[in-house]
Amino acid sequence: MGNKTGSFDIFTYIKTPYEVSDFYGYECANFIFEGRQAKIVKPKKIRQGNPWVWKARFWGEKHAPQTEVALLEQGFYVVYCDVAELFGNAEAIRIWDRFYFFLQDAGFSPKSTMIGLSRGGFYAYRWAIQYPERIACIYADAPVLDMKSWPGGKGIGIGSPENWEIFKQDYGFTTDEEAISFAENPLDMVDKIVTGGYPIIHVVGDIDKVVPVKENTDSFEQKINELGGCITVIHKPNIGHHPHGLDDPKPIVDFILTNALEDTSDILECDSLDIFLLIGQSNMSGRGDIVCVESFPGIYALTKENKWQIAKDPLHFDKSYTGVGPGITFAKELKKEFPEYCIGLVPCAVGGTSISKWMPGAYDESTRTYPYDDMVKRLKTALKSGKLRGILWHQGEGDYMGGNYKQYEARFDTLLYNISRDIDINMNDVPIIIGEIGRFLETESPTNESIKINEVLNILAKKYPNIYCVSSEGLNHKGDGVHFDTRAAKELGKRYAEGYKTLIMDVGPTNCDINVDSLFQTNISMLKESFTDTTEYIRVLDNDNWKFLFMVGFISGINTIYDCHIARTTKTMVIAIEEWYNDKKEKVTCENVKSAYLALEPRFFNDIDEIEIFGKELDKLKIE
């Protein structure tokens, strides 16, 4: 099954008379299957594995065919078997079951993408609950998820008395009370849907009065998320029940492509990848239970075979039991902030390794690998496809006993030096996000050396301006006292993303609270003395511009006085420059300051003339 390609023609497997019609330039076979109308549209170019989408209800021009047309262009089949109006009851399931095996005998992929519009969503979910192993993913559009909402109209929706009576008849109910007590709506069975493990996307109109979002998708989404399932919801403002779909179906099509195809190496859409290296041990690799396998457009991962594929958990392959780690969520959060990024994750973490195993030539017996050497090879391969944007490090569980924390800082310094040398990059230019090991380990370690490891990790973040340390406060283990559970691993990924954004955007949370007013009132002679002790390339002049000079020096590297990150002080610098530049009443943004500053680097303003040069640079930027 699912492997007939080349000259394969699905129409030859139809055993009853059929007619061929045109479906937006594609051939569509129309035939009767066990007394029901059925349709199969075939692509012009068949994709390996014969992927297919199954439209649960409604067909034709009025029912948002743009998604199906786009998928036909990608090599998907589109099928339909009419079971109206059975509302997904046992008879509907039996008919679809036989239709499914007909398609399997013909060579279709074992898993389909279900498309459910309106009441079709109810049909699609009833089928998916019965046969989760047959589902690749679900796209539901303004879906009915509770019969009480529609056609019942027992809430805020308008309902449909005629279809409510049909629903009652289909399920053998004789009274409204019996129908209202029906407990097999998709909304009632979210636990089984989540257990099914398939990703879901909904598209809804926010002012839908027929199938109100509040009674259907909103409640459904909340329950899915509470149980750790995978769902994406696209809201259409000021749109009702119709029209269905999106004018540009690309977000839906990308979702289906990424979740329905086994091999996605042929749909890499990026000329250059924004590459992130993932290193450390098991909590970077991921040991969280995989509730559903979800992937996202524009996020790729380098496989064990050094091929770029659309990323999905498990990312790593260091052990046979890898699971959910922080990597996917980190990338997903980054895409929200930087949609232009085309992210390439390079998973290289190895479970159970101490930091000493991350040295050149070090061999890990349990995995029979050379963690550092293998990482260098994979990263060099990855960098042929893009630029290194950041490094994610999570390690320390292998060093929190036996006094190893005492050598941790020096070994981490060596690790950075080795990567810089072997990859030929300036590590000072690479954002590095490191994470605390689980604070729950403190109760497991009688000598509290896990606390020491976390202290060292935070020291490293203060030591290097391009390093951010992520807190593990409040994160739980999966029951083994060592590994983050799925929810914690995803939350850790969010915190890594926030750390990265803080480093590159020069904004965000800070441990360095500067009182600007009191800072500017500090005795200038003390500032001069401090600068003399700290640097040779800047002088604070006793004039009206000393505040500006002080902040330029601060951003240039004189951060040891206040024990703050350079990356966490730009807001303060902007305030200073705004005051200096106030006579023109113009706003100075972080990005403008950075651009103007970089234009003059490394001269660092030795006198008044250089301040004037800086002002001219600001003028060139047309500050807004």
BASERO-285585 format. One record per residue (C-alpha): x, y, z; residue in one letter; residue number from 0. Coordinates in steps of 0.2 Angstrom, whole numbers, plus 5000, padded with zeros to 4 digits. Example, Ala and Ser with C-alpha at 12.3 -4.5 7.8 and 13.67 -1.06 7.14 Angstrom:
BEGIN
FIRO      x      y      z   pake   rodo
FIRO   5062   4978   5039      a      0
FIRO   5068   4995   5036      s      1
//
This chain:
BEGIN
FIRO      x      y      z   pake   rodo
FIRO   5000   5000   5000      m      0
FIRO   5005   5018   4997      g      1
FIRO   5020   5014   4986      n      2
FIRO   5012   5014   4968      k      3
FIRO   5019   5028   4958      t      4
FIRO   5026   5031   4941      g      5
FIRO   5013   5025   4928      s      6
FIRO   5000   5022   4942      f      7
FIRO   4982   5027   4938      d      8
FIRO   4970   5027   4952      i      9
FIRO   4955   5028   4939      f     10
FIRO   4959   5010   4934      t     11
FIRO   4955   5004   4951      y     12
FIRO   4937   5010   4950      i     13
FIRO   4926   4995   4947      k     14
FIRO   4910   5004   4943      t     15
FIRO   4906   5016   4929      p     16
FIRO   4913   5033   4931      y     17
FIRO   4913   5050   4922      e     18
FIRO   4928   5061   4921      v     19
FIRO   4925   5080   4924      s     20
FIRO   4936   5095   4926      d     21
FIRO   4941   5101   4943      f     22
FIRO   4951   5117   4941      y     23
FIRO   4961   5109   4927      g     24
FIRO   4963   5092   4935      y     25
FIRO   4954   5076   4930      e     26
FIRO   4940   5071   4943      c     27
FIRO   4932   5054   4942      a     28
FIRO   4914   5054   4948      n     29
FIRO   4906   5037   4952      f     30
FIRO   4895   5028   4964      i     31
FIRO   4902   5019   4979      f     32
FIRO   4890   5008   4988      e     33
FIRO   4876   5019   4984      g     34
FIRO   4885   5035   4988      r     35
FIRO   4892   5048   4977      q     36
FIRO   4911   5048   4977      a     37
FIRO   4925   5058   4968      k     38
FIRO   4943   5056   4966      i     39
FIRO   4954   5070   4958      v     40
FIRO   4971   5065   4953      k     41
FIRO   4987   5077   4952      p     42
FIRO   4996   5079   4936      k     43
FIRO   5012   5074   4944      k     44
FIRO   5011   5060   4957      i     45
FIRO   5021   5062   4973      r     46
FIRO   5030   5048   4981      q     47
FIRO   5019   5039   4993      g     48
FIRO   5003   5045   4985      n     49
FIRO   4997   5057   4999      p     50
FIRO   4979   5062   4999      w     51
FIRO   4966   5074   5007      v     52
FIRO   4949   5068   5011      w     53
FIRO   4935   5081   5011      k     54
FIRO   4922   5076   5023      a     55
FIRO   4908   5086   5018      r     56
FIRO   4903   5099   5004      f     57
FIRO   4910   5100   4987      w     58
FIRO   4912   5112   4973      g     59
FIRO   4915   5131   4970      e     60
FIRO   4905   5137   4984      k     61
FIRO   4915   5128   4997      h     62
FIRO   4933   5135   4997      a     63
FIRO   4942   5123   4984      p     64
FIRO   4958   5134   4984      q     65
FIRO   4966   5123   4997      t     66
FIRO   4963   5107   4987      e     67
FIRO   4969   5115   4971      v     68
FIRO   4985   5120   4979      a     69
FIRO   4988   5103   4986      l     70
FIRO   4984   5095   4969      l     71
FIRO   4998   5106   4963      e     72
FIRO   5009   5098   4976      q     73
FIRO   5005   5080   4971      g     74
FIRO   4991   5076   4983      f     75
FIRO   4975   5067   4978      y     76
FIRO   4959   5074   4983      v     77
FIRO   4944   5062   4987      v     78
FIRO   4926   5063   4993      y     79
FIRO   4913   5051   4998      c     80
FIRO   4896   5058   5002      d     81
FIRO   4888   5052   5018      v     82
FIRO   4876   5066   5020      a     83
FIRO   4866   5068   5031      e     84
FIRO   4872   5055   5043      l     85
FIRO   4881   5066   5055      f     86
FIRO   4896   5054   5057      g     87
FIRO   4885   5040   5065      n     88
FIRO   4890   5022   5064      a     89
FIRO   4883   5020   5047      e     90
FIRO   4894   5034   5040      a     91
FIRO   4909   5027   5048      i     92
FIRO   4906   5010   5041      r     93
FIRO   4904   5017   5023      i     94
FIRO   4920   5027   5025      w     95
FIRO   4929   5012   5032      d     96
FIRO   4925   5002   5016      r     97
FIRO   4930   5018   5005      f     98
FIRO   4946   5019   5015      y     99
FIRO   4951   5001   5011      f    100
FIRO   4946   5003   4993      f    101
FIRO   4959   5018   4992      l    102
FIRO   4972   5007   5002      q    103
FIRO   4970   4993   4989      d    104
FIRO   4973   5006   4976      a    105
FIRO   4990   5011   4984      g    106
FIRO   4986   5027   4993      f    107
FIRO   4996   5032   5009      s    108
FIRO   4990   5024   5025      p    109
FIRO   4986   5041   5032      k    110
FIRO   4975   5055   5025      s    111
FIRO   4973   5073   5029      t    112
FIRO   4955   5077   5034      m    113
FIRO   4947   5093   5028      i    114
FIRO   4931   5097   5037      g    115
FIRO   4920   5112   5033      l    116
FIRO   4907   5117   5045      s    117
FIRO   4897   5101   5049      r    118
FIRO   4911   5092   5040      g    119
FIRO   4922   5096   5055      g    120
FIRO   4910   5085   5065      f    121
FIRO   4911   5071   5052      y    122
FIRO   4930   5072   5051      a    123
FIRO   4933   5071   5070      y    124
FIRO   4921   5057   5072      r    125
FIRO   4931   5047   5060      w    126
FIRO   4948   5052   5067      a    127
FIRO   4942   5047   5085      i    128
FIRO   4937   5030   5078      q    129
FIRO   4953   5028   5068      y    130
FIRO   4967   5039   5074      p    131
FIRO   4981   5028   5066      e    132
FIRO   4973   5033   5049      r    133
FIRO   4975   5052   5051      i    134
FIRO   4990   5063   5046      a    135
FIRO   4983   5079   5051      c    136
FIRO   4966   5088   5051      i    137
FIRO   4961   5105   5044      y    138
FIRO   4944   5111   5050      a    139
FIRO   4936   5127   5044      d    140
FIRO   4922   5135   5055      a    141
FIRO   4919   5117   5062      p    142
FIRO   4904   5111   5071      v    143
FIRO   4911   5103   5087      l    144
FIRO   4895   5102   5098      d    145
FIRO   4878   5097   5091      m    146
FIRO   4870   5107   5105      k    147
FIRO   4878   5123   5097      s    148
FIRO   4873   5118   5079      w    149
FIRO   4861   5112   5073      p    150
FIRO   4853   5112   5091      g    151
FIRO   4854   5131   5093      g    152
FIRO   4854   5128   5112      k    153
FIRO   4867   5141   5115      g    154
FIRO   4871   5158   5107      i    155
FIRO   4870   5151   5089      g    156
FIRO   4855   5152   5077      i    157
FIRO   4853   5133   5075      g    158
FIRO   4844   5123   5062      s    159
FIRO   4828   5115   5068      p    160
FIRO   4827   5104   5052      e    161
FIRO   4845   5097   5054      n    162
FIRO   4842   5095   5073      w    163
FIRO   4828   5083   5069      e    164
FIRO   4839   5074   5056      i    165
FIRO   4853   5072   5069      f    166
FIRO   4841   5065   5082      k    167
FIRO   4835   5052   5069      q    168
FIRO   4852   5047   5064      d    169
FIRO   4857   5043   5082      y    170
FIRO   4840   5036   5088      g    171
FIRO   4835   5050   5099      f    172
FIRO   4816   5053   5102      t    173
FIRO   4817   5068   5113      t    174
FIRO   4827   5084   5114      d    175
FIRO   4833   5079   5131      e    176
FIRO   4841   5063   5124      e    177
FIRO   4850   5073   5110      a    178
FIRO   4856   5086   5122      i    179
FIRO   4864   5073   5133      s    180
FIRO   4874   5066   5118      f    181
FIRO   4892   5064   5125      a    182
FIRO   4901   5060   5109      e    183
FIRO   4903   5077   5102      n    184
FIRO   4921   5081   5097      p    185
FIRO   4921   5094   5111      l    186
FIRO   4917   5080   5123      d    187
FIRO   4930   5068   5117      m    188
FIRO   4946   5080   5117      v    189
FIRO   4955   5067   5127      d    190
FIRO   4954   5054   5113      k    191
FIRO   4958   5067   5100      i    192
FIRO   4974   5072   5109      v    193
FIRO   4978   5054   5112      t    194
FIRO   4977   5052   5093      g    195
FIRO   4993   5062   5091      g    196
FIRO   4988   5071   5075      y    197
FIRO   4991   5090   5073      p    198
FIRO   4976   5101   5070      i    199
FIRO   4973   5118   5061      i    200
FIRO   4957   5127   5062      h    201
FIRO   4951   5143   5052      v    202
FIRO   4937   5152   5060      v    203
FIRO   4927   5168   5056      g    204
FIRO   4927   5178   5073      d    205
FIRO   4909   5184   5070      i    206
FIRO   4902   5167   5065      d    207
FIRO   4883   5167   5071      k    208
FIRO   4880   5150   5063      v    209
FIRO   4894   5140   5072      v    210
FIRO   4899   5152   5086      p    211
FIRO   4918   5151   5089      v    212
FIRO   4915   5153   5108      k    213
FIRO   4905   5137   5109      e    214
FIRO   4915   5127   5097      n    215
FIRO   4934   5131   5092      t    216
FIRO   4938   5142   5107      d    217
FIRO   4932   5129   5120      s    218
FIRO   4940   5115   5109      f    219
FIRO   4957   5124   5108      e    220
FIRO   4957   5127   5127      q    221
FIRO   4955   5109   5131      k    222
FIRO   4967   5103   5118      i    223
FIRO   4981   5115   5125      n    224
FIRO   4977   5109   5143      e    225
FIRO   4980   5091   5138      l    226
FIRO   4996   5096   5129      g    227
FIRO   4989   5093   5111      g    228
FIRO   4994   5101   5095      c    229
FIRO   4982   5114   5087      i    230
FIRO   4984   5130   5077      t    231
FIRO   4970   5142   5075      v    232
FIRO   4969   5156   5062      i    233
FIRO   4956   5169   5066      h    234
FIRO   4948   5180   5052      k    235
FIRO   4942   5196   5060      p    236
FIRO   4925   5203   5055      n    237
FIRO   4921   5187   5045      i    238
FIRO   4906   5176   5048      g    239
FIRO   4902   5158   5044      h    240
FIRO   4906   5161   5026      h    241
FIRO   4917   5162   5016      p    242
FIRO   4927   5147   5021      h    243
FIRO   4946   5146   5019      g    244
FIRO   4958   5159   5016      l    245
FIRO   4960   5170   5000      d    246
FIRO   4979   5164   5000      d    247
FIRO   4978   5146   5007      p    248
FIRO   4997   5145   5009      k    249
FIRO   4997   5144   5028      p    250
FIRO   4985   5129   5027      i    251
FIRO   4994   5121   5013      v    252
FIRO   5011   5123   5022      d    253
FIRO   5003   5115   5038      f    254
FIRO   4997   5100   5028      i    255
FIRO   5013   5098   5018      l    256
FIRO   5024   5099   5034      t    257
FIRO   5013   5086   5043      n    258
FIRO   5007   5074   5030      a    259
FIRO   5023   5071   5021      l    260
FIRO   5037   5059   5027      e    261
FIRO   5050   5066   5016      d    262
FIRO   5050   5085   5016      t    263
FIRO   5068   5087   5009      s    264
FIRO   5061   5093   4992      d    265
FIRO   5051   5108   4999      i    266
FIRO   5065   5118   5007      l    267
FIRO   5060   5135   5002      e    268
FIRO   5075   5145   5008      c    269
FIRO   5090   5151   4999      d    270
FIRO   5099   5153   5015      s    271
FIRO   5095   5146   5033      l    272
FIRO   5096   5155   5049      d    273
FIRO   5106   5141   5059      i    274
FIRO   5105   5137   5077      f    275
FIRO   5116   5124   5085      l    276
FIRO   5108   5113   5099      l    277
FIRO   5121   5105   5111      i    278
FIRO   5122   5098   5128      g    279
FIRO   5114   5082   5135      q    280
FIRO   5097   5074   5137      s    281
FIRO   5087   5089   5142      n    282
FIRO   5092   5098   5126      m    283
FIRO   5090   5082   5116      s    284
FIRO   5073   5080   5124      g    285
FIRO   5065   5066   5135      r    286
FIRO   5047   5073   5136      g    287
FIRO   5033   5062   5130      d    288
FIRO   5028   5065   5112      i    289
FIRO   5009   5068   5113      v    290
FIRO   5008   5073   5095      c    291
FIRO   5021   5075   5081      v    292
FIRO   5019   5093   5075      e    293
FIRO   5030   5102   5062      s    294
FIRO   5030   5120   5056      f    295
FIRO   5033   5129   5039      p    296
FIRO   5050   5138   5039      g    297
FIRO   5058   5127   5052      i    298
FIRO   5070   5114   5047      y    299
FIRO   5082   5102   5055      a    300
FIRO   5097   5093   5050      l    301
FIRO   5094   5074   5050      t    302
FIRO   5106   5060   5056      k    303
FIRO   5110   5058   5037      e    304
FIRO   5114   5077   5036      n    305
FIRO   5098   5081   5026      k    306
FIRO   5087   5096   5029      w    307
FIRO   5070   5091   5033      q    308
FIRO   5055   5101   5040      i    309
FIRO   5058   5099   5059      a    310
FIRO   5048   5089   5070      k    311
FIRO   5050   5080   5087      d    312
FIRO   5060   5070   5091      p    313
FIRO   5074   5081   5084      l    314
FIRO   5088   5071   5091      h    315
FIRO   5094   5054   5089      f    316
FIRO   5107   5051   5102      d    317
FIRO   5097   5038   5111      k    318
FIRO   5082   5026   5106      s    319
FIRO   5070   5035   5118      y    320
FIRO   5072   5053   5113      t    321
FIRO   5057   5064   5114      g    322
FIRO   5051   5082   5116      v    323
FIRO   5065   5095   5120      g    324
FIRO   5066   5114   5119      p    325
FIRO   5071   5115   5101      g    326
FIRO   5055   5115   5091      i    327
FIRO   5046   5127   5103      t    328
FIRO   5061   5139   5103      f    329
FIRO   5061   5140   5084      a    330
FIRO   5042   5142   5084      k    331
FIRO   5043   5156   5096      e    332
FIRO   5057   5164   5085      l    333
FIRO   5046   5163   5070      k    334
FIRO   5032   5173   5078      k    335
FIRO   5044   5187   5082      e    336
FIRO   5055   5186   5066      f    337
FIRO   5044   5178   5052      p    338
FIRO   5057   5182   5039      e    339
FIRO   5069   5169   5048      y    340
FIRO   5071   5153   5039      c    341
FIRO   5077   5142   5054      i    342
FIRO   5088   5128   5052      g    343
FIRO   5091   5118   5068      l    344
FIRO   5106   5107   5070      v    345
FIRO   5103   5094   5084      p    346
FIRO   5119   5088   5092      c    347
FIRO   5115   5085   5110      a    348
FIRO   5120   5068   5118      v    349
FIRO   5112   5062   5133      g    350
FIRO   5122   5058   5148      g    351
FIRO   5137   5067   5143      t    352
FIRO   5147   5078   5155      s    353
FIRO   5155   5094   5149      i    354
FIRO   5172   5085   5148      s    355
FIRO   5164   5074   5134      k    356
FIRO   5162   5091   5124      w    357
FIRO   5181   5092   5120      m    358
FIRO   5190   5087   5104      p    359
FIRO   5193   5069   5103      g    360
FIRO   5182   5064   5119      a    361
FIRO   5173   5048   5117      y    362
FIRO   5156   5044   5125      d    363
FIRO   5155   5025   5128      e    364
FIRO   5137   5024   5131      s    365
FIRO   5132   5031   5114      t    366
FIRO   5148   5026   5105      r    367
FIRO   5150   5044   5098      t    368
FIRO   5162   5058   5099      y    369
FIRO   5150   5072   5104      p    370
FIRO   5162   5087   5100      y    371
FIRO   5170   5080   5085      d    372
FIRO   5153   5075   5078      d    373
FIRO   5145   5092   5082      m    374
FIRO   5159   5101   5072      v    375
FIRO   5157   5090   5057      k    376
FIRO   5138   5092   5057      r    377
FIRO   5139   5111   5060      l    378
FIRO   5151   5113   5045      k    379
FIRO   5139   5104   5034      t    380
FIRO   5125   5115   5040      a    381
FIRO   5134   5131   5037      l    382
FIRO   5135   5127   5019      k    383
FIRO   5117   5131   5019      s    384
FIRO   5117   5147   5029      g    385
FIRO   5124   5157   5044      k    386
FIRO   5125   5153   5062      l    387
FIRO   5113   5164   5072      r    388
FIRO   5114   5156   5089      g    389
FIRO   5119   5142   5100      i    390
FIRO   5108   5134   5113      l    391
FIRO   5117   5124   5127      w    392
FIRO   5109   5114   5141      h    393
FIRO   5120   5103   5151      q    394
FIRO   5126   5101   5169      g    395
FIRO   5116   5086   5175      e    396
FIRO   5132   5076   5171      g    397
FIRO   5143   5088   5182      d    398
FIRO   5133   5092   5197      y    399
FIRO   5141   5078   5208      m    400
FIRO   5158   5075   5214      g    401
FIRO   5164   5093   5214      g    402
FIRO   5164   5095   5195      n    403
FIRO   5156   5112   5196      y    404
FIRO   5173   5119   5201      k    405
FIRO   5180   5116   5184      q    406
FIRO   5164   5120   5174      y    407
FIRO   5168   5138   5170      e    408
FIRO   5185   5134   5164      a    409
FIRO   5179   5120   5154      r    410
FIRO   5165   5130   5146      f    411
FIRO   5178   5144   5142      d    412
FIRO   5188   5130   5133      t    413
FIRO   5173   5124   5124      l    414
FIRO   5169   5141   5117      l    415
FIRO   5187   5143   5112      y    416
FIRO   5187   5126   5103      n    417
FIRO   5171   5130   5093      i    418
FIRO   5178   5147   5088      s    419
FIRO   5194   5139   5082      r    420
FIRO   5187   5124   5073      d    421
FIRO   5173   5133   5065      i    422
FIRO   5183   5148   5062      d    423
FIRO   5170   5161   5069      i    424
FIRO   5171   5175   5082      n    425
FIRO   5161   5168   5096      m    426
FIRO   5158   5185   5103      n    427
FIRO   5147   5188   5088      d    428
FIRO   5136   5173   5091      v    429
FIRO   5122   5174   5104      p    430
FIRO   5123   5160   5116      i    431
FIRO   5108   5154   5127      i    432
FIRO   5112   5143   5141      i    433
FIRO   5099   5135   5153      g    434
FIRO   5099   5131   5171      e    435
FIRO   5098   5113   5175      i    436
FIRO   5081   5108   5184      g    437
FIRO   5080   5116   5201      r    438
FIRO   5071   5100   5207      f    439
FIRO   5088   5092   5207      l    440
FIRO   5092   5102   5223      e    441
FIRO   5081   5090   5233      t    442
FIRO   5089   5075   5225      e    443
FIRO   5107   5080   5228      s    444
FIRO   5113   5079   5246      p    445
FIRO   5127   5091   5243      t    446
FIRO   5117   5104   5234      n    447
FIRO   5130   5104   5219      e    448
FIRO   5116   5107   5207      s    449
FIRO   5114   5124   5215      i    450
FIRO   5133   5126   5212      k    451
FIRO   5131   5122   5193      i    452
FIRO   5117   5134   5191      n    453
FIRO   5127   5147   5200      e    454
FIRO   5141   5144   5188      v    455
FIRO   5129   5145   5173      l    456
FIRO   5123   5162   5179      n    457
FIRO   5141   5168   5182      i    458
FIRO   5145   5164   5163      l    459
FIRO   5130   5174   5158      a    460
FIRO   5137   5189   5167      k    461
FIRO   5155   5186   5161      k    462
FIRO   5150   5186   5143      y    463
FIRO   5139   5200   5135      p    464
FIRO   5133   5188   5122      n    465
FIRO   5127   5174   5134      i    466
FIRO   5110   5174   5142      y    467
FIRO   5106   5161   5155      c    468
FIRO   5088   5154   5156      v    469
FIRO   5080   5151   5172      s    470
FIRO   5072   5134   5176      s    471
FIRO   5062   5140   5190      e    472
FIRO   5045   5131   5191      g    473
FIRO   5049   5118   5178      l    474
FIRO   5044   5100   5183      n    475
FIRO   5052   5083   5179      h    476
FIRO   5043   5069   5171      k    477
FIRO   5044   5058   5186      g    478
FIRO   5062   5052   5185      d    479
FIRO   5069   5067   5195      g    480
FIRO   5081   5072   5181      v    481
FIRO   5072   5075   5164      h    482
FIRO   5059   5089   5160      f    483
FIRO   5042   5084   5156      d    484
FIRO   5034   5089   5140      t    485
FIRO   5026   5105   5146      r    486
FIRO   5042   5110   5155      a    487
FIRO   5053   5106   5139      a    488
FIRO   5041   5117   5129      k    489
FIRO   5041   5131   5142      e    490
FIRO   5060   5130   5142      l    491
FIRO   5060   5133   5123      g    492
FIRO   5050   5148   5126      k    493
FIRO   5062   5155   5138      r    494
FIRO   5077   5151   5127      y    495
FIRO   5068   5161   5113      a    496
FIRO   5065   5176   5125      e    497
FIRO   5084   5175   5130      g    498
FIRO   5089   5175   5111      y    499
FIRO   5077   5190   5108      k    500
FIRO   5085   5199   5123      t    501
FIRO   5102   5197   5116      l    502
FIRO   5099   5202   5098      i    503
FIRO   5086   5216   5101      m    504
FIRO   5094   5224   5116      d    505
FIRO   5078   5224   5125      v    506
FIRO   5069   5213   5138      g    507
FIRO   5071   5207   5156      p    508
FIRO   5086   5213   5165      t    509
FIRO   5095   5209   5182      n    510
FIRO   5103   5227   5180      c    511
FIRO   5091   5240   5187      d    512
FIRO   5098   5257   5183      i    513
FIRO   5091   5272   5190      n    514
FIRO   5094   5285   5176      v    515
FIRO   5091   5300   5186      d    516
FIRO   5103   5295   5200      s    517
FIRO   5115   5289   5188      l    518
FIRO   5116   5306   5179      f    519
FIRO   5118   5315   5195      q    520
FIRO   5133   5304   5200      t    521
FIRO   5149   5315   5204      n    522
FIRO   5158   5317   5187      i    523
FIRO   5175   5315   5195      s    524
FIRO   5170   5298   5201      m    525
FIRO   5165   5293   5184      l    526
FIRO   5181   5300   5177      k    527
FIRO   5191   5289   5189      e    528
FIRO   5181   5274   5185      s    529
FIRO   5184   5276   5167      f    530
FIRO   5202   5279   5169      t    531
FIRO   5203   5262   5178      d    532
FIRO   5193   5253   5165      t    533
FIRO   5198   5259   5148      t    534
FIRO   5211   5269   5138      e    535
FIRO   5201   5275   5124      y    536
FIRO   5188   5286   5131      i    537
FIRO   5188   5302   5142      r    538
FIRO   5173   5309   5151      v    539
FIRO   5173   5328   5148      l    540
FIRO   5167   5340   5160      d    541
FIRO   5153   5348   5149      n    542
FIRO   5135   5346   5145      d    543
FIRO   5138   5331   5135      n    544
FIRO   5146   5320   5148      w    545
FIRO   5130   5310   5150      k    546
FIRO   5130   5305   5132      f    547
FIRO   5149   5301   5133      l    548
FIRO   5146   5290   5148      f    549
FIRO   5133   5280   5139      m    550
FIRO   5143   5277   5124      v    551
FIRO   5157   5271   5134      g    552
FIRO   5145   5260   5144      f    553
FIRO   5138   5252   5128      i    554
FIRO   5156   5250   5121      s    555
FIRO   5161   5238   5134      g    556
FIRO   5163   5248   5151      i    557
FIRO   5150   5237   5159      n    558
FIRO   5160   5229   5173      t    559
FIRO   5156   5244   5184      i    560
FIRO   5138   5240   5186      y    561
FIRO   5139   5221   5182      d    562
FIRO   5127   5222   5168      c    563
FIRO   5126   5215   5151      h    564
FIRO   5129   5227   5136      i    565
FIRO   5114   5220   5128      a    566
FIRO   5103   5225   5142      r    567
FIRO   5107   5243   5143      t    568
FIRO   5102   5251   5126      t    569
FIRO   5086   5257   5133      k    570
FIRO   5096   5267   5146      t    571
FIRO   5108   5273   5132      m    572
FIRO   5093   5279   5122      v    573
FIRO   5087   5289   5136      i    574
FIRO   5103   5298   5138      a    575
FIRO   5105   5302   5119      i    576
FIRO   5087   5308   5119      e    577
FIRO   5091   5320   5132      e    578
FIRO   5107   5326   5123      w    579
FIRO   5098   5327   5107      y    580
FIRO   5082   5335   5114      n    581
FIRO   5085   5352   5106      d    582
FIRO   5079   5345   5090      k    583
FIRO   5064   5336   5098      k    584
FIRO   5067   5320   5089      e    585
FIRO   5065   5302   5094      k    586
FIRO   5080   5291   5094      v    587
FIRO   5076   5272   5093      t    588
FIRO   5087   5258   5098      c    589
FIRO   5090   5252   5080      e    590
FIRO   5095   5270   5075      n    591
FIRO   5107   5271   5089      v    592
FIRO   5115   5254   5085      k    593
FIRO   5117   5259   5067      s    594
FIRO   5125   5276   5070      a    595
FIRO   5136   5268   5083      y    596
FIRO   5142   5254   5072      l    597
FIRO   5145   5267   5058      a    598
FIRO   5158   5275   5069      l    599
FIRO   5166   5260   5078      e    600
FIRO   5180   5258   5083      p    601
FIRO   5184   5276   5086      r    602
FIRO   5174   5278   5102      f    603
FIRO   5173   5297   5103      f    604
FIRO   5189   5304   5109      n    605
FIRO   5183   5322   5109      d    606
FIRO   5169   5335   5106      i    607
FIRO   5172   5334   5087      d    608
FIRO   5168   5316   5088      e    609
FIRO   5152   5319   5096      i    610
FIRO   5147   5331   5082      e    611
FIRO   5151   5317   5070      i    612
FIRO   5140   5306   5079      f    613
FIRO   5126   5319   5078      g    614
FIRO   5129   5320   5059      k    615
FIRO   5127   5301   5058      e    616
FIRO   5111   5302   5067      l    617
FIRO   5105   5315   5055      d    618
FIRO   5109   5304   5040      k    619
FIRO   5098   5291   5048      l    620
FIRO   5083   5302   5047      k    621
FIRO   5077   5298   5064      i    622
FIRO   5059   5295   5066      e    623
//
